[in-house]
């Protein structure tokens, strides 16, 4: 039989940030990768306090409401979230671009008893994409100024 301690051991060995929450959205377990990537505040358990500590933005720049957060959608509303991108500021780390997957945890009867989320830091990838986009814009400006014949 799996115990909470054996589950914690498994979660600790995963290199992605993992967070488990109960049906109120309070964190019940997380790994060291989650602490490092998220820069969790001193009161790590209560996700309701995050709104004062973190600012979490969607790719379009709008801020997430509490009920839109992937871990809340999974733990409280039983939704599956796949590869959702977000931007997190606050915490003990600089702003980070994250890719999140979250899913509900169910008991043997199919009742949602919480949720799990995996966070992957994609900041370097996003920054590289922006750099490439900026270089393409600069190249196209140079091309239009110098003419197409210059590049053939």
MODELLER restraints for C-alpha pairs under 7 A, 6 or more apart:
rsr = mdl.restraints
at = mdl.atoms
rsr.add(forms.Gaussian(group=physical.xy_distance, feature=features.Distance(at['CA:11:A'], at['CA:18:A']), mean=6.83, stdev=0.5))
rsr.add(forms.Gaussian(group=physical.xy_distance, feature=features.Distance(at['CA:11:A'], at['CA:31:A']), mean=6.07, stdev=0.5))
rsr.add(forms.Gaussian(group=physical.xy_distance, feature=features.Distance(at['CA:12:A'], at['CA:31:A']), mean=4.99, stdev=0.5))
rsr.add(forms.Gaussian(group=physical.xy_distance, feature=features.Distance(at['CA:12:A'], at['CA:32:A']), mean=6.58, stdev=0.5))
rsr.add(forms.Gaussian(group=physical.xy_distance, feature=features.Distance(at['CA:15:A'], at['CA:33:A']), mean=6.23, stdev=0.5))
rsr.add(forms.Gaussian(group=physical.xy_distance, feature=features.Distance(at['CA:16:A'], at['CA:33:A']), mean=6.07, stdev=0.5))
rsr.add(forms.Gaussian(group=physical.xy_distance, feature=features.Distance(at['CA:16:A'], at['CA:118:A']), mean=6.36, stdev=0.5))
rsr.add(forms.Gaussian(group=physical.xy_distance, feature=features.Distance(at['CA:16:A'], at['CA:119:A']), mean=6.19, stdev=0.5))
rsr.add(forms.Gaussian(group=physical.xy_distance, feature=features.Distance(at['CA:16:A'], at['CA:120:A']), mean=5.96, stdev=0.5))
rsr.add(forms.Gaussian(group=physical.xy_distance, feature=features.Distance(at['CA:17:A'], at['CA:31:A']), mean=6.37, stdev=0.5))
rsr.add(forms.Gaussian(group=physical.xy_distance, feature=features.Distance(at['CA:17:A'], at['CA:33:A']), mean=4.53, stdev=0.5))
rsr.add(forms.Gaussian(group=physical.xy_distance, feature=features.Distance(at['CA:17:A'], at['CA:34:A']), mean=3.96, stdev=0.5))
rsr.add(forms.Gaussian(group=physical.xy_distance, feature=features.Distance(at['CA:17:A'], at['CA:37:A']), mean=6.82, stdev=0.5))
rsr.add(forms.Gaussian(group=physical.xy_distance, feature=features.Distance(at['CA:17:A'], at['CA:118:A']), mean=5.46, stdev=0.5))
rsr.add(forms.Gaussian(group=physical.xy_distance, feature=features.Distance(at['CA:17:A'], at['CA:119:A']), mean=4.96, stdev=0.5))
rsr.add(forms.Gaussian(group=physical.xy_distance, feature=features.Distance(at['CA:17:A'], at['CA:120:A']), mean=6.61, stdev=0.5))
rsr.add(forms.Gaussian(group=physical.xy_distance, feature=features.Distance(at['CA:18:A'], at['CA:30:A']), mean=5.51, stdev=0.5))
rsr.add(forms.Gaussian(group=physical.xy_distance, feature=features.Distance(at['CA:18:A'], at['CA:31:A']), mean=5.83, stdev=0.5))
rsr.add(forms.Gaussian(group=physical.xy_distance, feature=features.Distance(at['CA:18:A'], at['CA:34:A']), mean=5.79, stdev=0.5))
rsr.add(forms.Gaussian(group=physical.xy_distance, feature=features.Distance(at['CA:18:A'], at['CA:117:A']), mean=5.70, stdev=0.5))
rsr.add(forms.Gaussian(group=physical.xy_distance, feature=features.Distance(at['CA:18:A'], at['CA:118:A']), mean=4.65, stdev=0.5))
rsr.add(forms.Gaussian(group=physical.xy_distance, feature=features.Distance(at['CA:18:A'], at['CA:119:A']), mean=6.51, stdev=0.5))
rsr.add(forms.Gaussian(group=physical.xy_distance, feature=features.Distance(at['CA:19:A'], at['CA:27:A']), mean=6.81, stdev=0.5))
rsr.add(forms.Gaussian(group=physical.xy_distance, feature=features.Distance(at['CA:19:A'], at['CA:29:A']), mean=5.91, stdev=0.5))
rsr.add(forms.Gaussian(group=physical.xy_distance, feature=features.Distance(at['CA:19:A'], at['CA:30:A']), mean=4.35, stdev=0.5))
rsr.add(forms.Gaussian(group=physical.xy_distance, feature=features.Distance(at['CA:19:A'], at['CA:31:A']), mean=6.96, stdev=0.5))
rsr.add(forms.Gaussian(group=physical.xy_distance, feature=features.Distance(at['CA:19:A'], at['CA:34:A']), mean=6.85, stdev=0.5))
rsr.add(forms.Gaussian(group=physical.xy_distance, feature=features.Distance(at['CA:19:A'], at['CA:116:A']), mean=5.67, stdev=0.5))
rsr.add(forms.Gaussian(group=physical.xy_distance, feature=features.Distance(at['CA:19:A'], at['CA:117:A']), mean=5.29, stdev=0.5))
rsr.add(forms.Gaussian(group=physical.xy_distance, feature=features.Distance(at['CA:19:A'], at['CA:118:A']), mean=6.62, stdev=0.5))
rsr.add(forms.Gaussian(group=physical.xy_distance, feature=features.Distance(at['CA:20:A'], at['CA:27:A']), mean=5.74, stdev=0.5))
rsr.add(forms.Gaussian(group=physical.xy_distance, feature=features.Distance(at['CA:20:A'], at['CA:28:A']), mean=5.72, stdev=0.5))
rsr.add(forms.Gaussian(group=physical.xy_distance, feature=features.Distance(at['CA:20:A'], at['CA:29:A']), mean=5.09, stdev=0.5))
rsr.add(forms.Gaussian(group=physical.xy_distance, feature=features.Distance(at['CA:20:A'], at['CA:30:A']), mean=6.16, stdev=0.5))
rsr.add(forms.Gaussian(group=physical.xy_distance, feature=features.Distance(at['CA:20:A'], at['CA:115:A']), mean=5.70, stdev=0.5))
rsr.add(forms.Gaussian(group=physical.xy_distance, feature=features.Distance(at['CA:20:A'], at['CA:116:A']), mean=4.43, stdev=0.5))
rsr.add(forms.Gaussian(group=physical.xy_distance, feature=features.Distance(at['CA:20:A'], at['CA:117:A']), mean=6.54, stdev=0.5))
rsr.add(forms.Gaussian(group=physical.xy_distance, feature=features.Distance(at['CA:21:A'], at['CA:27:A']), mean=4.19, stdev=0.5))
rsr.add(forms.Gaussian(group=physical.xy_distance, feature=features.Distance(at['CA:21:A'], at['CA:28:A']), mean=5.26, stdev=0.5))
rsr.add(forms.Gaussian(group=physical.xy_distance, feature=features.Distance(at['CA:21:A'], at['CA:29:A']), mean=7.00, stdev=0.5))
rsr.add(forms.Gaussian(group=physical.xy_distance, feature=features.Distance(at['CA:21:A'], at['CA:75:A']), mean=6.17, stdev=0.5))
rsr.add(forms.Gaussian(group=physical.xy_distance, feature=features.Distance(at['CA:21:A'], at['CA:114:A']), mean=5.40, stdev=0.5))
rsr.add(forms.Gaussian(group=physical.xy_distance, feature=features.Distance(at['CA:21:A'], at['CA:115:A']), mean=5.28, stdev=0.5))
rsr.add(forms.Gaussian(group=physical.xy_distance, feature=features.Distance(at['CA:21:A'], at['CA:116:A']), mean=6.35, stdev=0.5))
rsr.add(forms.Gaussian(group=physical.xy_distance, feature=features.Distance(at['CA:22:A'], at['CA:28:A']), mean=6.53, stdev=0.5))
rsr.add(forms.Gaussian(group=physical.xy_distance, feature=features.Distance(at['CA:22:A'], at['CA:75:A']), mean=6.09, stdev=0.5))
rsr.add(forms.Gaussian(group=physical.xy_distance, feature=features.Distance(at['CA:22:A'], at['CA:113:A']), mean=6.25, stdev=0.5))
rsr.add(forms.Gaussian(group=physical.xy_distance, feature=features.Distance(at['CA:22:A'], at['CA:114:A']), mean=4.04, stdev=0.5))
rsr.add(forms.Gaussian(group=physical.xy_distance, feature=features.Distance(at['CA:22:A'], at['CA:115:A']), mean=6.43, stdev=0.5))
rsr.add(forms.Gaussian(group=physical.xy_distance, feature=features.Distance(at['CA:23:A'], at['CA:75:A']), mean=5.09, stdev=0.5))
rsr.add(forms.Gaussian(group=physical.xy_distance, feature=features.Distance(at['CA:23:A'], at['CA:76:A']), mean=4.77, stdev=0.5))
rsr.add(forms.Gaussian(group=physical.xy_distance, feature=features.Distance(at['CA:23:A'], at['CA:113:A']), mean=5.82, stdev=0.5))
rsr.add(forms.Gaussian(group=physical.xy_distance, feature=features.Distance(at['CA:23:A'], at['CA:114:A']), mean=4.64, stdev=0.5))
rsr.add(forms.Gaussian(group=physical.xy_distance, feature=features.Distance(at['CA:24:A'], at['CA:76:A']), mean=6.30, stdev=0.5))
rsr.add(forms.Gaussian(group=physical.xy_distance, feature=features.Distance(at['CA:25:A'], at['CA:47:A']), mean=6.01, stdev=0.5))
rsr.add(forms.Gaussian(group=physical.xy_distance, feature=features.Distance(at['CA:25:A'], at['CA:72:A']), mean=5.59, stdev=0.5))
rsr.add(forms.Gaussian(group=physical.xy_distance, feature=features.Distance(at['CA:25:A'], at['CA:75:A']), mean=6.22, stdev=0.5))
rsr.add(forms.Gaussian(group=physical.xy_distance, feature=features.Distance(at['CA:25:A'], at['CA:76:A']), mean=6.51, stdev=0.5))
rsr.add(forms.Gaussian(group=physical.xy_distance, feature=features.Distance(at['CA:26:A'], at['CA:45:A']), mean=5.32, stdev=0.5))
rsr.add(forms.Gaussian(group=physical.xy_distance, feature=features.Distance(at['CA:26:A'], at['CA:46:A']), mean=4.70, stdev=0.5))
rsr.add(forms.Gaussian(group=physical.xy_distance, feature=features.Distance(at['CA:26:A'], at['CA:47:A']), mean=5.43, stdev=0.5))
rsr.add(forms.Gaussian(group=physical.xy_distance, feature=features.Distance(at['CA:27:A'], at['CA:45:A']), mean=4.43, stdev=0.5))
rsr.add(forms.Gaussian(group=physical.xy_distance, feature=features.Distance(at['CA:27:A'], at['CA:46:A']), mean=6.26, stdev=0.5))
rsr.add(forms.Gaussian(group=physical.xy_distance, feature=features.Distance(at['CA:27:A'], at['CA:47:A']), mean=6.77, stdev=0.5))
rsr.add(forms.Gaussian(group=physical.xy_distance, feature=features.Distance(at['CA:28:A'], at['CA:45:A']), mean=6.55, stdev=0.5))
rsr.add(forms.Gaussian(group=physical.xy_distance, feature=features.Distance(at['CA:37:A'], at['CA:121:A']), mean=6.85, stdev=0.5))
rsr.add(forms.Gaussian(group=physical.xy_distance, feature=features.Distance(at['CA:38:A'], at['CA:91:A']), mean=6.70, stdev=0.5))
rsr.add(forms.Gaussian(group=physical.xy_distance, feature=features.Distance(at['CA:39:A'], at['CA:91:A']), mean=4.50, stdev=0.5))
rsr.add(forms.Gaussian(group=physical.xy_distance, feature=features.Distance(at['CA:39:A'], at['CA:92:A']), mean=4.50, stdev=0.5))
rsr.add(forms.Gaussian(group=physical.xy_distance, feature=features.Distance(at['CA:39:A'], at['CA:93:A']), mean=5.32, stdev=0.5))
rsr.add(forms.Gaussian(group=physical.xy_distance, feature=features.Distance(at['CA:40:A'], at['CA:91:A']), mean=5.71, stdev=0.5))
rsr.add(forms.Gaussian(group=physical.xy_distance, feature=features.Distance(at['CA:40:A'], at['CA:92:A']), mean=6.97, stdev=0.5))
rsr.add(forms.Gaussian(group=physical.xy_distance, feature=features.Distance(at['CA:41:A'], at['CA:91:A']), mean=5.91, stdev=0.5))
rsr.add(forms.Gaussian(group=physical.xy_distance, feature=features.Distance(at['CA:53:A'], at['CA:90:A']), mean=5.95, stdev=0.5))
rsr.add(forms.Gaussian(group=physical.xy_distance, feature=features.Distance(at['CA:53:A'], at['CA:91:A']), mean=6.55, stdev=0.5))
rsr.add(forms.Gaussian(group=physical.xy_distance, feature=features.Distance(at['CA:54:A'], at['CA:88:A']), mean=6.78, stdev=0.5))
rsr.add(forms.Gaussian(group=physical.xy_distance, feature=features.Distance(at['CA:54:A'], at['CA:89:A']), mean=5.65, stdev=0.5))
rsr.add(forms.Gaussian(group=physical.xy_distance, feature=features.Distance(at['CA:54:A'], at['CA:90:A']), mean=4.58, stdev=0.5))
rsr.add(forms.Gaussian(group=physical.xy_distance, feature=features.Distance(at['CA:54:A'], at['CA:91:A']), mean=6.31, stdev=0.5))
rsr.add(forms.Gaussian(group=physical.xy_distance, feature=features.Distance(at['CA:55:A'], at['CA:88:A']), mean=5.90, stdev=0.5))
rsr.add(forms.Gaussian(group=physical.xy_distance, feature=features.Distance(at['CA:55:A'], at['CA:89:A']), mean=5.21, stdev=0.5))
rsr.add(forms.Gaussian(group=physical.xy_distance, feature=features.Distance(at['CA:55:A'], at['CA:90:A']), mean=6.36, stdev=0.5))
rsr.add(forms.Gaussian(group=physical.xy_distance, feature=features.Distance(at['CA:56:A'], at['CA:63:A']), mean=5.74, stdev=0.5))
rsr.add(forms.Gaussian(group=physical.xy_distance, feature=features.Distance(at['CA:56:A'], at['CA:64:A']), mean=5.82, stdev=0.5))
rsr.add(forms.Gaussian(group=physical.xy_distance, feature=features.Distance(at['CA:56:A'], at['CA:86:A']), mean=6.72, stdev=0.5))
rsr.add(forms.Gaussian(group=physical.xy_distance, feature=features.Distance(at['CA:56:A'], at['CA:87:A']), mean=5.63, stdev=0.5))
rsr.add(forms.Gaussian(group=physical.xy_distance, feature=features.Distance(at['CA:56:A'], at['CA:88:A']), mean=4.58, stdev=0.5))
rsr.add(forms.Gaussian(group=physical.xy_distance, feature=features.Distance(at['CA:56:A'], at['CA:89:A']), mean=6.42, stdev=0.5))
rsr.add(forms.Gaussian(group=physical.xy_distance, feature=features.Distance(at['CA:57:A'], at['CA:63:A']), mean=4.25, stdev=0.5))
rsr.add(forms.Gaussian(group=physical.xy_distance, feature=features.Distance(at['CA:57:A'], at['CA:64:A']), mean=5.65, stdev=0.5))
rsr.add(forms.Gaussian(group=physical.xy_distance, feature=features.Distance(at['CA:57:A'], at['CA:86:A']), mean=5.60, stdev=0.5))
rsr.add(forms.Gaussian(group=physical.xy_distance, feature=features.Distance(at['CA:57:A'], at['CA:87:A']), mean=5.00, stdev=0.5))
rsr.add(forms.Gaussian(group=physical.xy_distance, feature=features.Distance(at['CA:57:A'], at['CA:88:A']), mean=6.47, stdev=0.5))
rsr.add(forms.Gaussian(group=physical.xy_distance, feature=features.Distance(at['CA:58:A'], at['CA:64:A']), mean=6.44, stdev=0.5))
rsr.add(forms.Gaussian(group=physical.xy_distance, feature=features.Distance(at['CA:58:A'], at['CA:85:A']), mean=6.92, stdev=0.5))
rsr.add(forms.Gaussian(group=physical.xy_distance, feature=features.Distance(at['CA:58:A'], at['CA:86:A']), mean=4.95, stdev=0.5))
rsr.add(forms.Gaussian(group=physical.xy_distance, feature=features.Distance(at['CA:58:A'], at['CA:87:A']), mean=6.50, stdev=0.5))
rsr.add(forms.Gaussian(group=physical.xy_distance, feature=features.Distance(at['CA:59:A'], at['CA:85:A']), mean=6.52, stdev=0.5))
rsr.add(forms.Gaussian(group=physical.xy_distance, feature=features.Distance(at['CA:59:A'], at['CA:86:A']), mean=5.93, stdev=0.5))
rsr.add(forms.Gaussian(group=physical.xy_distance, feature=features.Distance(at['CA:67:A'], at['CA:73:A']), mean=6.40, stdev=0.5))
rsr.add(forms.Gaussian(group=physical.xy_distance, feature=features.Distance(at['CA:70:A'], at['CA:81:A']), mean=6.27, stdev=0.5))
rsr.add(forms.Gaussian(group=physical.xy_distance, feature=features.Distance(at['CA:70:A'], at['CA:102:A']), mean=6.00, stdev=0.5))
rsr.add(forms.Gaussian(group=physical.xy_distance, feature=features.Distance(at['CA:71:A'], at['CA:102:A']), mean=5.96, stdev=0.5))
rsr.add(forms.Gaussian(group=physical.xy_distance, feature=features.Distance(at['CA:71:A'], at['CA:115:A']), mean=6.42, stdev=0.5))
rsr.add(forms.Gaussian(group=physical.xy_distance, feature=features.Distance(at['CA:71:A'], at['CA:116:A']), mean=6.63, stdev=0.5))
rsr.add(forms.Gaussian(group=physical.xy_distance, feature=features.Distance(at['CA:71:A'], at['CA:117:A']), mean=5.81, stdev=0.5))
rsr.add(forms.Gaussian(group=physical.xy_distance, feature=features.Distance(at['CA:73:A'], at['CA:79:A']), mean=5.39, stdev=0.5))
rsr.add(forms.Gaussian(group=physical.xy_distance, feature=features.Distance(at['CA:74:A'], at['CA:80:A']), mean=5.89, stdev=0.5))
rsr.add(forms.Gaussian(group=physical.xy_distance, feature=features.Distance(at['CA:74:A'], at['CA:102:A']), mean=5.85, stdev=0.5))
rsr.add(forms.Gaussian(group=physical.xy_distance, feature=features.Distance(at['CA:74:A'], at['CA:103:A']), mean=4.87, stdev=0.5))
rsr.add(forms.Gaussian(group=physical.xy_distance, feature=features.Distance(at['CA:74:A'], at['CA:104:A']), mean=4.60, stdev=0.5))
rsr.add(forms.Gaussian(group=physical.xy_distance, feature=features.Distance(at['CA:74:A'], at['CA:115:A']), mean=5.08, stdev=0.5))
rsr.add(forms.Gaussian(group=physical.xy_distance, feature=features.Distance(at['CA:75:A'], at['CA:104:A']), mean=5.33, stdev=0.5))
rsr.add(forms.Gaussian(group=physical.xy_distance, feature=features.Distance(at['CA:75:A'], at['CA:114:A']), mean=4.15, stdev=0.5))
rsr.add(forms.Gaussian(group=physical.xy_distance, feature=features.Distance(at['CA:75:A'], at['CA:115:A']), mean=3.76, stdev=0.5))
rsr.add(forms.Gaussian(group=physical.xy_distance, feature=features.Distance(at['CA:76:A'], at['CA:114:A']), mean=6.71, stdev=0.5))
rsr.add(forms.Gaussian(group=physical.xy_distance, feature=features.Distance(at['CA:78:A'], at['CA:104:A']), mean=4.97, stdev=0.5))
rsr.add(forms.Gaussian(group=physical.xy_distance, feature=features.Distance(at['CA:78:A'], at['CA:112:A']), mean=6.23, stdev=0.5))
rsr.add(forms.Gaussian(group=physical.xy_distance, feature=features.Distance(at['CA:79:A'], at['CA:103:A']), mean=6.23, stdev=0.5))
rsr.add(forms.Gaussian(group=physical.xy_distance, feature=features.Distance(at['CA:79:A'], at['CA:104:A']), mean=6.35, stdev=0.5))
rsr.add(forms.Gaussian(group=physical.xy_distance, feature=features.Distance(at['CA:80:A'], at['CA:102:A']), mean=5.77, stdev=0.5))
rsr.add(forms.Gaussian(group=physical.xy_distance, feature=features.Distance(at['CA:80:A'], at['CA:103:A']), mean=4.49, stdev=0.5))
rsr.add(forms.Gaussian(group=physical.xy_distance, feature=features.Distance(at['CA:80:A'], at['CA:104:A']), mean=6.69, stdev=0.5))
rsr.add(forms.Gaussian(group=physical.xy_distance, feature=features.Distance(at['CA:81:A'], at['CA:101:A']), mean=5.23, stdev=0.5))
rsr.add(forms.Gaussian(group=physical.xy_distance, feature=features.Distance(at['CA:81:A'], at['CA:102:A']), mean=4.88, stdev=0.5))
rsr.add(forms.Gaussian(group=physical.xy_distance, feature=features.Distance(at['CA:81:A'], at['CA:103:A']), mean=6.27, stdev=0.5))
rsr.add(forms.Gaussian(group=physical.xy_distance, feature=features.Distance(at['CA:82:A'], at['CA:100:A']), mean=6.82, stdev=0.5))
rsr.add(forms.Gaussian(group=physical.xy_distance, feature=features.Distance(at['CA:82:A'], at['CA:101:A']), mean=4.68, stdev=0.5))
rsr.add(forms.Gaussian(group=physical.xy_distance, feature=features.Distance(at['CA:82:A'], at['CA:102:A']), mean=6.69, stdev=0.5))
rsr.add(forms.Gaussian(group=physical.xy_distance, feature=features.Distance(at['CA:83:A'], at['CA:99:A']), mean=5.49, stdev=0.5))
rsr.add(forms.Gaussian(group=physical.xy_distance, feature=features.Distance(at['CA:83:A'], at['CA:100:A']), mean=5.23, stdev=0.5))
rsr.add(forms.Gaussian(group=physical.xy_distance, feature=features.Distance(at['CA:83:A'], at['CA:101:A']), mean=5.23, stdev=0.5))
rsr.add(forms.Gaussian(group=physical.xy_distance, feature=features.Distance(at['CA:84:A'], at['CA:99:A']), mean=5.44, stdev=0.5))
rsr.add(forms.Gaussian(group=physical.xy_distance, feature=features.Distance(at['CA:84:A'], at['CA:100:A']), mean=5.11, stdev=0.5))
rsr.add(forms.Gaussian(group=physical.xy_distance, feature=features.Distance(at['CA:84:A'], at['CA:101:A']), mean=6.56, stdev=0.5))
rsr.add(forms.Gaussian(group=physical.xy_distance, feature=features.Distance(at['CA:85:A'], at['CA:98:A']), mean=5.67, stdev=0.5))
rsr.add(forms.Gaussian(group=physical.xy_distance, feature=features.Distance(at['CA:85:A'], at['CA:99:A']), mean=4.48, stdev=0.5))
rsr.add(forms.Gaussian(group=physical.xy_distance, feature=features.Distance(at['CA:85:A'], at['CA:100:A']), mean=6.28, stdev=0.5))
rsr.add(forms.Gaussian(group=physical.xy_distance, feature=features.Distance(at['CA:86:A'], at['CA:97:A']), mean=5.84, stdev=0.5))
rsr.add(forms.Gaussian(group=physical.xy_distance, feature=features.Distance(at['CA:86:A'], at['CA:98:A']), mean=5.37, stdev=0.5))
rsr.add(forms.Gaussian(group=physical.xy_distance, feature=features.Distance(at['CA:86:A'], at['CA:99:A']), mean=6.47, stdev=0.5))
rsr.add(forms.Gaussian(group=physical.xy_distance, feature=features.Distance(at['CA:87:A'], at['CA:95:A']), mean=6.98, stdev=0.5))
rsr.add(forms.Gaussian(group=physical.xy_distance, feature=features.Distance(at['CA:87:A'], at['CA:96:A']), mean=5.66, stdev=0.5))
rsr.add(forms.Gaussian(group=physical.xy_distance, feature=features.Distance(at['CA:87:A'], at['CA:97:A']), mean=4.49, stdev=0.5))
rsr.add(forms.Gaussian(group=physical.xy_distance, feature=features.Distance(at['CA:87:A'], at['CA:98:A']), mean=6.10, stdev=0.5))
rsr.add(forms.Gaussian(group=physical.xy_distance, feature=features.Distance(at['CA:88:A'], at['CA:95:A']), mean=5.50, stdev=0.5))
rsr.add(forms.Gaussian(group=physical.xy_distance, feature=features.Distance(at['CA:88:A'], at['CA:96:A']), mean=5.30, stdev=0.5))
rsr.add(forms.Gaussian(group=physical.xy_distance, feature=features.Distance(at['CA:88:A'], at['CA:97:A']), mean=6.43, stdev=0.5))
rsr.add(forms.Gaussian(group=physical.xy_distance, feature=features.Distance(at['CA:89:A'], at['CA:95:A']), mean=4.34, stdev=0.5))
rsr.add(forms.Gaussian(group=physical.xy_distance, feature=features.Distance(at['CA:89:A'], at['CA:96:A']), mean=6.64, stdev=0.5))
rsr.add(forms.Gaussian(group=physical.xy_distance, feature=features.Distance(at['CA:96:A'], at['CA:121:A']), mean=6.86, stdev=0.5))
rsr.add(forms.Gaussian(group=physical.xy_distance, feature=features.Distance(at['CA:96:A'], at['CA:123:A']), mean=5.55, stdev=0.5))
rsr.add(forms.Gaussian(group=physical.xy_distance, feature=features.Distance(at['CA:97:A'], at['CA:121:A']), mean=6.07, stdev=0.5))
rsr.add(forms.Gaussian(group=physical.xy_distance, feature=features.Distance(at['CA:97:A'], at['CA:122:A']), mean=5.43, stdev=0.5))
rsr.add(forms.Gaussian(group=physical.xy_distance, feature=features.Distance(at['CA:97:A'], at['CA:123:A']), mean=4.56, stdev=0.5))
rsr.add(forms.Gaussian(group=physical.xy_distance, feature=features.Distance(at['CA:98:A'], at['CA:119:A']), mean=6.21, stdev=0.5))
rsr.add(forms.Gaussian(group=physical.xy_distance, feature=features.Distance(at['CA:98:A'], at['CA:120:A']), mean=5.48, stdev=0.5))
rsr.add(forms.Gaussian(group=physical.xy_distance, feature=features.Distance(at['CA:98:A'], at['CA:121:A']), mean=4.67, stdev=0.5))
rsr.add(forms.Gaussian(group=physical.xy_distance, feature=features.Distance(at['CA:98:A'], at['CA:122:A']), mean=5.36, stdev=0.5))
rsr.add(forms.Gaussian(group=physical.xy_distance, feature=features.Distance(at['CA:98:A'], at['CA:123:A']), mean=6.83, stdev=0.5))
rsr.add(forms.Gaussian(group=physical.xy_distance, feature=features.Distance(at['CA:99:A'], at['CA:119:A']), mean=5.75, stdev=0.5))
rsr.add(forms.Gaussian(group=physical.xy_distance, feature=features.Distance(at['CA:99:A'], at['CA:120:A']), mean=5.14, stdev=0.5))
rsr.add(forms.Gaussian(group=physical.xy_distance, feature=features.Distance(at['CA:99:A'], at['CA:121:A']), mean=6.54, stdev=0.5))
rsr.add(forms.Gaussian(group=physical.xy_distance, feature=features.Distance(at['CA:99:A'], at['CA:122:A']), mean=6.53, stdev=0.5))
rsr.add(forms.Gaussian(group=physical.xy_distance, feature=features.Distance(at['CA:100:A'], at['CA:117:A']), mean=6.72, stdev=0.5))
rsr.add(forms.Gaussian(group=physical.xy_distance, feature=features.Distance(at['CA:100:A'], at['CA:118:A']), mean=5.65, stdev=0.5))
rsr.add(forms.Gaussian(group=physical.xy_distance, feature=features.Distance(at['CA:100:A'], at['CA:119:A']), mean=4.70, stdev=0.5))
rsr.add(forms.Gaussian(group=physical.xy_distance, feature=features.Distance(at['CA:100:A'], at['CA:120:A']), mean=6.46, stdev=0.5))
rsr.add(forms.Gaussian(group=physical.xy_distance, feature=features.Distance(at['CA:101:A'], at['CA:117:A']), mean=5.54, stdev=0.5))
rsr.add(forms.Gaussian(group=physical.xy_distance, feature=features.Distance(at['CA:101:A'], at['CA:118:A']), mean=5.28, stdev=0.5))
rsr.add(forms.Gaussian(group=physical.xy_distance, feature=features.Distance(at['CA:101:A'], at['CA:119:A']), mean=6.77, stdev=0.5))
rsr.add(forms.Gaussian(group=physical.xy_distance, feature=features.Distance(at['CA:102:A'], at['CA:115:A']), mean=7.00, stdev=0.5))
rsr.add(forms.Gaussian(group=physical.xy_distance, feature=features.Distance(at['CA:102:A'], at['CA:116:A']), mean=5.48, stdev=0.5))
rsr.add(forms.Gaussian(group=physical.xy_distance, feature=features.Distance(at['CA:102:A'], at['CA:117:A']), mean=4.06, stdev=0.5))
rsr.add(forms.Gaussian(group=physical.xy_distance, feature=features.Distance(at['CA:102:A'], at['CA:118:A']), mean=6.32, stdev=0.5))
rsr.add(forms.Gaussian(group=physical.xy_distance, feature=features.Distance(at['CA:103:A'], at['CA:115:A']), mean=5.62, stdev=0.5))
rsr.add(forms.Gaussian(group=physical.xy_distance, feature=features.Distance(at['CA:103:A'], at['CA:116:A']), mean=5.57, stdev=0.5))
rsr.add(forms.Gaussian(group=physical.xy_distance, feature=features.Distance(at['CA:103:A'], at['CA:117:A']), mean=6.58, stdev=0.5))
rsr.add(forms.Gaussian(group=physical.xy_distance, feature=features.Distance(at['CA:104:A'], at['CA:112:A']), mean=6.22, stdev=0.5))
rsr.add(forms.Gaussian(group=physical.xy_distance, feature=features.Distance(at['CA:104:A'], at['CA:114:A']), mean=5.87, stdev=0.5))
rsr.add(forms.Gaussian(group=physical.xy_distance, feature=features.Distance(at['CA:104:A'], at['CA:115:A']), mean=4.14, stdev=0.5))
rsr.add(forms.Gaussian(group=physical.xy_distance, feature=features.Distance(at['CA:104:A'], at['CA:116:A']), mean=6.34, stdev=0.5))
rsr.add(forms.Gaussian(group=physical.xy_distance, feature=features.Distance(at['CA:105:A'], at['CA:112:A']), mean=5.68, stdev=0.5))
rsr.add(forms.Gaussian(group=physical.xy_distance, feature=features.Distance(at['CA:105:A'], at['CA:113:A']), mean=5.69, stdev=0.5))
rsr.add(forms.Gaussian(group=physical.xy_distance, feature=features.Distance(at['CA:105:A'], at['CA:114:A']), mean=5.07, stdev=0.5))
rsr.add(forms.Gaussian(group=physical.xy_distance, feature=features.Distance(at['CA:105:A'], at['CA:115:A']), mean=4.85, stdev=0.5))
rsr.add(forms.Gaussian(group=physical.xy_distance, feature=features.Distance(at['CA:105:A'], at['CA:116:A']), mean=6.79, stdev=0.5))
rsr.add(forms.Gaussian(group=physical.xy_distance, feature=features.Distance(at['CA:106:A'], at['CA:112:A']), mean=4.35, stdev=0.5))
rsr.add(forms.Gaussian(group=physical.xy_distance, feature=features.Distance(at['CA:106:A'], at['CA:113:A']), mean=5.33, stdev=0.5))
rsr.add(forms.Gaussian(group=physical.xy_distance, feature=features.Distance(at['CA:107:A'], at['CA:113:A']), mean=6.40, stdev=0.5))
